[in-house]
Amino acid sequence: MTTTKATIGAVAAAAAIVAATAIPTAAAAAAPAATTTAATAPAAATALAATTTATARALQPWPVLKQGANSGWPKVTVRSLQYLLAAHGAKLTADGVFGQRTRLAVIAFQRARHLTANGVVGAATWRALLVTLRRGSAGPAVRAVQDQANFRNGRNGHSLTVDGRYGPATVAWVRAFQHAIAQEIPGFPVDGIVGPRTWQALVTEALSG
């Protein structure tokens, strides 16, 4: 994605607006549909172009992480992995270092889920690790989301308290983040719920460059 950190800097500010206005999800979803009602040929051509652009702007593939430096990804990506492993019972410190303890935790999780137990975290392992989060959720997976929010924030690196509680501030940030992604990927859910697509956007560091 081409959106810069200057743009994502507005996400934290937009979160307050999202929290205050609380636009219903159904109304937000209906808005883009309303723009496609014209039955003219130019409108059809525009829709086709929009579909092509949306395809080109698909989410990045899941990161592939393994023991070692993982230099292609920032430490926050490894921390998200560690938080998610902790959400499934692993005793890990989320320090952003993929060392032997993290590798063993990955292998144990992969064996428990009947995945290839090689200690390498690819798409299948990420998907198995995911925890759907919504208002009221709590635990290490929520910390991963809050940590990702702070990674994207330009103000001293902190916009959310990493407390593992999915409260109003976290919901507002997630909705603002989803809204920003939806500007590049039409149809991206803007519901304040961290499901598979939002997790993928977060751990592939969308809107962080």
Buried (B, 14 or more C-beta within 10 A) or exposed (E): BEBEEEBBBBBBEBBEBBBEEEEEBEEBEEEEEEEEEEEEEEEEEBEEEBEEEBEEBEBEEBBBBBBEEBEEBEBBBBBBBBBBBBBBEBEBEBEBBBEEBBBBBBBBBBEEBEBEBEBBBBEEBBBBBBBEBEEEBEBBBBBBBBBBBBBBBEEEEEBBEBEBBBBEBBBBBBBBBBBBBBEBBEEBBBBBBBBEBBBBBBBBBBBBE
